[in-house]
Amino acid sequence: MSEPPGAAVSLAEAPPADEPPKPLTAQRVLPLRRPWRWIATAVVLVLAVQFVHGLATNPFYQWDRFGYWFLRPTILDGLLITLEVAAYSAVLGLLGGILLALARLSKSPVLRAVSWTYVWALRSIPLIVVLLFLYNFSALYRTLSVGVPFGPAFFSFDESKLATDMVVAVIGLSLNEAAYAAEVVRGGILSVDQGQHEAASALGLPKSYQFRRIVFPQALRSITPNYVNQLIGLIKSTSLVFYVSLLDLFGSAQTMGSTYPGDIVPLLLVVTVWYLILTSVVSVIQFYVERYYARGATRSLPPTPIQRLRTGLTDLRARIRREAAV
Amino acid sequence: MSTKTLEPSTDITPAAVEVHDVHKWYGANRVLDGVDLTVRPGEVTVILGPSGSGKSTLLRVINHLEKPEIGYVSVNGERIGVKRQGERLKELSERAILAQRSRIGFVFQNFNLFPHLTVLDNVAAAPVATGRLAKPEALELARELLGRVGLGEKTGAYPRQLSGGQQQRVAIARALALRPGVILFDEPTSALDPELVGEVLAVIKDLATSGTTLVIVTHEIGFAREVADRVVFIDGGKIVEQGPPHEVLGKPQHERTRDFLSKVL
């Protein structure tokens, strides 16, 4: 035998030479049919319609009473308190968070330890406990003084006059918010490339400029989505200020509910819808803030919702036309 | 050794860069082991060496991005990062070190442009932040410098919209905006696609011929031969030999230099 055995085997497996495979004409590939996807879509759609129908027609929800309460001055006053508390706490919490994050990233072990301990403690204690502690603070420390530590005081304040319910609520929420914001800000700062720090110091940019103009704006890109998440949590947490006798949105509804027990469900709906609106507004702001800080990070900016809707519709139309053609 | 002929023995003007017996180590790892180097004003010095030889560290010691454990560096007669106090060297304040750095240009391998600022703002930022120029003058200077590196059309672009070669040219313009006495280049073409290397080297060559003092760490031997006044070969944290390119690259005295050149040429 002149040929090795392997060659004989491969020859036998080769297609017969006289019957070449039919060449494929250039044609579109038929997309795979996915019946289960269509069935699942239909089921979810039916359930969704059923839910909305129930929401609209179940007399239990008392939509007429909802309409009565939705724009009542008591509710709107409560909403204002909610907004006020949330806005102050968001700003103070973020500032506190930035300071804590800088302390945590500092080279001083004492600053690092203090920052770590603060975050550890405030994340461990339930917010309601913090608020109630502060509410009773004036009983613990009757006066607050500014002066030399352990030495003479320059000014003294009567604590019970200084700490209104609003101040207690804002301080409590800010203390809590700062602990979470610290971690968000720290993560953002760490996400900035080391080369940016090096380039900034190689150019001799002053330290504060490096942080304000080079590092922090880049950190904001990753801080924004995380901090907005925090912010939404904060807006809902403001409902706890009811327990330090502040009548926020939830508090007002709660009070009205005990006066008009038959309206509890529509009042809860009022509160729900208002919180939905607040969260939606924050989400819209988030989108544009993120878009602003994406400058330079991507080659082109992400599309706005309207732009996306437009391209989405064009794509859908094209797809329907294609499916119809097949 | 060829080193001797280059010592500025009679020159009274201060050296542009003087590295004086610099030692640098990370833990037990000696990165620089007693380096002495003098760069005269207007001179173009190319530092060559195998990877891990300490050449980038040497460059970063010059503008105090790395602190030497022993020894010091002077730039235009001014000690960098330290001052003399009696018999000892004392570390300068951070503010003072930043002020010194603003007089030394540094160009990174990875450009390190500020991605959130336009090309124009990248170049104009430092003169404004360091208080040298008002904003309008800084912008004017930035436009002029970008024109000089051939990017006059790209002032409004963001760095990530540019090619690597264009980004590195912006980085050079950014370094020039502070009118530094010395510019340090840390492998300026190593992160570039081969076809983009030429445009960056052309800009550096232009600076070299205009009399700016340059210290360049690079692997571009041909470029070194063409523009360098002096080539320094470094290995194991020590300067092995130095001299004019035709000597160090043409007839290297040292076995390690010959070995390195045979691998890269």
Interface residues (C-beta under 8 A of the other chain):
Chain A: D193 G195 Q196 E198 A199 A200 S201 A202 L203 G204 L205 P206 K207 Y209 R213 I214 P217 Q218 Y293 R295 G296 A297 T298 R299
Chain B: N63 L65 E94 R95 L98 A99 Q100 R101 S102 R103 I104 F106 F108 N110 N112 L113 F114 P115 H116 L117 T118 A125 A126 A129 T130 Y158 P159 R160 Q161 R174 A175 L178
